[in-house]
């Protein structure tokens, strides 16, 4: 029993260190605060896949009573620890991603047209900004044919993940 | 629609991961850059210390004394004789530009074109151009005052650092300097990049053709001491084997004659580094700026005695040694990474006004924490500095000493300072000179001088520029891809009569524009990690000791957390090692522990073929190679690129004193014998450094494996890059 408690503590300590490391990268002034606009990046870089709505809720929880534009580590740590321990915002498995693209590909062509994907991404769900759209296209699209071969795209992005 | 949300969620996660990698990659480069600067200051201070403490006739002192010797007092006409170019013949086969003075704009444009085609200007024309430049600069005031007229927009450029491609890109986008198109270049034209001399020649040529419409400010790299380490000296000596030494000497004088600041419409101040709470433009306007050949040391006092009494000169130098010692103590602090205060793509953190303020003590503590150094009190203020100068100087020269030190500090602040978000003004430990100044200092300064904006450079910014202090300070950096291809953009600013800054960004090398976010980040990260691996390798013995502290049972493994702690304690770079460990330490045992001996194998840095040399010595050499090279260049009195065996041994003794290491004469002799390959008693500096360059096996492997990351060599090929 004592051992279990110890290992539980060790796990939490490990999680705390991970969170601290990610936070520190954006703590430019070394004063344990980061700009609130960077919180999304930090949370996601810790392996979480929240959507925009979930992110806003998380930020609301972490922010001060009167938002200063900055998030303090003392408030960030408990919330983030809970997120990681509860495994909230789980990663999306590759096959699910593939299915999502296939849903968009109504004609089952195996690829999406430039206009098709743009329309979905910028008008549906939690729309991309123009910048986000351009960036995705530059990574995903075959420039000669203006087509997105999503199967390759998904594989390529998944390979990138160190986990 | 659910599918859409899923894809968006997934993709945003990916972008965030990229952003994190980009951010810590930047941290890596910047912290290594700053720790290198610190090392240079430290070395310089150490040599100064030797100067003060060795007897005047000792060998070591003689070796280094010449860099501390002020220019002999000669009349300018005598100097002009020394730099005479008229005897230099230009051979028929020379295909570069042939200049006829006075220069015309057509000639300058042709010269720019020639440089674009990788031609080199002949030393005769170089000297001639530099002489004309020197003559002109001597007539200019310390602070250039210019104005916008209803049609004139003034273009201001920041650091160029020898990156000719960026200057050409600016000219391409914005047009070359002309009567309708005035330019201000804000310092740091040289060092690090490979075409520093060409940039200087272009800027000086335009200055000669349009003296009222081209303005140059001095930067901290327009300084021969700094040039010894950061590549400009080497570049000139490499390109101009016969006359390089004279060219460098003339440039020393030219640098000291560069104006210190520019003011537009009496409202916008442009200078290289920044200000401090004591910056006084009236004082700066009055100084004899050319006395300050190198900003890194205060000038010798003006002596009332004629030069021939050399013994008196020596006394003067010793009088100042008190000042020097104190100044050195203030800056002899090994601070390391400072962490970026810059913004990044799309979301730059520009307005710091809402920040929870730190006290000045906290600020200092934080910086100390980063350096991991327990300092014995931070009490050396500039006031102390002045006091010491006064007390050590002779009574009659008290005023001179005071003024000199005060003037020197003003110039140092101007060239080396950086802004900070915290109010106040504290010495800049990280660089070793100048200050960190806060928004209150900016406001006070602008109010006092009735101005509205400060434009400065000196710091690399990811977007090429950054506002701070309520948009009253603009940092402008014009060397794109500074750390690595894809690391940052460059920028220049245009100001019309309304004095509203209009910023233009760019990035040299067409390859980077085509790269996706991921390839870009991947490549820069790859490069940063390579640099880091070399650092790790260079500290192998210390690291092994540190690991063994955590591994008392000698199992050969440590936990990843302990690994991170140990690495930081040795390297002291303030980097997020836990984030980096996936990239740097992949050989884990099933228990999640790291086999550290195996890990060093994995780093697989191929060592140079020097098996019979002591490994510890080799490691030291590798770790301090930049410092070693700097010492070599200092010792190489005639800038020939060669030093004698005897000087080589002395260099080693200097280095071992600096590093507080024991190196036996035997070890040094072994090393010397190996280096002097043709046994003629001389050592080629470049060859020596080349022989000790280590290669990184792992990065080659990685390049082969990965389909997605281009190699750095691929990506440096430029469009239209003609073969020489």
Interface residues (C-beta under 8 A of the other chain):
Chain A: X14 X17 X18 X21 X22 X24 X25 X26 X27 X28 X29 X30 X31 X33 X35 X37 X38 X40 X41 X42 X43 X44 X45 X48 X49 X50 X51 X52 X68 X69 X70 X91 X92 X96 X97 X99 X100 X101 X103 X104 X120 X121 X124 X125 X126 X127 X128 X131 X132 X135 X136 X138 X139 X156 X157 X160 X161 X162
Chain B: X1 X2 X3 X4 X5 X6 X7 X8 X9 X10 X11 X12 X13 X14 X15 X16 X17 X19 X20 X23 X24 X27 X339 X340 X341 X346 X347 X349 X354 X355 X356 X358 X362 X366 X369 X370 X421 X422 X516 X517 X518 X561 X576 X577 X578 X579 X582 X708
